[in-house]
Amino acid sequence: MKVLIVDENPADLLMQTDLLALKGFTVMHARSAVDGMKYITTENPDLVIADVMPYDTTYEDRNAILRAMVTIYDLPMIAVSYGVKPNRTSGTQRLGCIGLIAKPINTRTYADDVLKLWESRIAAQGG
């Protein structure tokens, strides 16, 4: 599976990339939502994982860009963010996200959590 990670924090970006690559994912990364859009139009990822609390844009601008990614390209997206509780998904669902992973990321379960969210989307689509 080809995954695009959008995260401004270089340490978080590297950690997520490494954890997914170890599980066999093909990983691309972008440090801004605008760069993420460029990857989506040229690389056709299967899944987007995005930090929904940006440093590079306002919260509203970032979320508008992310909503566009999900809607226009029919891509599933998983939100990641500091300071959120995993059971509080209503805001991320409004963005079109298939799930939320709270930071700090649990390195032992992260790749499996991503895969479970992906598989639940496939199952919901009847595939």
C-alpha positions in Angstrom: 0.0 0.0 0.0 1.3 3.5 -0.9 0.9 6.0 2.0 1.4 9.7 2.0 2.2 11.2 5.4 1.6 15.0 5.9 3.4 16.3 9.0 5.4 19.4 9.7 7.3 17.9 12.6 10.5 16.2 11.1 10.9 13.8 14.0 7.3 12.6 13.8 7.5 12.4 10.1 10.6 10.2 10.2 9.2 8.0 13.0 5.9 7.4 11.1 7.8 6.7 7.9 10.1 4.2 9.5 7.4 2.4 11.3 5.3 2.0 8.2 8.2 1.1 6.0 9.2 -1.7 8.4 5.7 -3.2 7.8 6.1 -3.1 4.1 4.2 0.1 3.3 5.6 2.4 0.5 5.8 5.8 2.2 6.0 9.3 0.8 6.0 12.3 3.0 5.2 16.0 2.8 5.9 18.7 5.3 2.9 20.8 4.4 -0.7 20.4 3.1 0.3 22.2 -0.1 3.2 19.8 -0.7 0.8 16.9 0.1 -1.5 18.0 -2.7 1.4 17.9 -5.1 2.1 14.3 -4.2 -1.5 13.3 -4.5 -1.8 14.6 -8.0 1.5 12.9 -9.1 2.0 9.8 -7.0 -1.6 8.5 -6.4 -1.3 7.3 -2.8 -3.8 4.8 -1.5 -4.0 6.5 1.9 -3.2 9.9 3.5 -2.1 10.2 7.1 -2.1 13.8 8.2 -1.4 15.8 11.3 -4.6 17.9 11.7 -3.0 20.5 13.9 -0.7 22.4 11.5 2.2 24.7 12.0 2.3 25.9 8.4 -1.3 27.2 7.9 -4.2 28.1 10.0 -6.3 25.2 11.3 -9.2 26.2 9.0 -6.9 26.5 5.9 -5.3 23.2 6.6 -8.6 21.4 7.1 -10.0 22.9 3.9 -7.0 21.5 2.0 -7.4 18.1 3.6 -11.1 18.0 2.9 -10.3 18.8 -0.7 -7.8 15.9 -0.8 -10.2 13.4 0.6 -13.2 14.6 -1.6 -11.6 15.3 -4.9 -9.4 12.3 -5.0 -11.6 9.9 -3.1 -8.8 9.1 -0.7 -9.1 7.7 2.8 -7.4 9.8 5.4 -6.3 9.1 9.0 -5.8 12.0 11.3 -3.0 12.2 13.8 -2.6 14.9 16.4 -1.2 15.8 19.8 -3.6 16.7 22.5 -6.6 14.7 21.4 -8.3 11.7 22.8 -8.6 8.6 20.5 -12.3 8.3 21.3 -13.1 11.9 20.2 -13.5 11.4 16.5 -16.4 13.7 15.6 -14.1 16.5 14.3 -12.0 14.2 12.2 -15.1 12.5 10.8 -16.3 15.9 9.6 -13.0 16.1 7.7 -13.7 12.7 6.1 -11.2 10.8 8.1 -11.5 7.1 8.6 -9.9 7.3 12.0 -7.7 9.2 14.5 -4.4 8.2 16.0 -3.3 10.3 19.0 0.2 11.6 19.4 2.5 10.7 20.9 2.4 7.7 18.7 2.6 4.2 20.2 5.5 2.8 18.2 4.5 -0.8 19.1 1.1 -0.5 17.6 1.2 2.4 15.0 1.6 0.4 11.8 -1.0 -2.2 12.9 -3.4 0.6 13.9 -3.1 2.1 10.4 -3.7 -1.2 8.8 -6.8 -1.9 10.9 -8.3 1.5 10.0 -7.5 0.8 6.3 -9.1 -2.7 6.5 -12.2 -1.4 8.3 -12.7 1.1 5.4 -12.3 -1.7 2.8 -14.8 -3.8 4.8 -17.3 -0.9 5.0 -17.1 -0.6 1.2 -17.9 -4.2 0.8 -14.5 -5.2 -0.5 
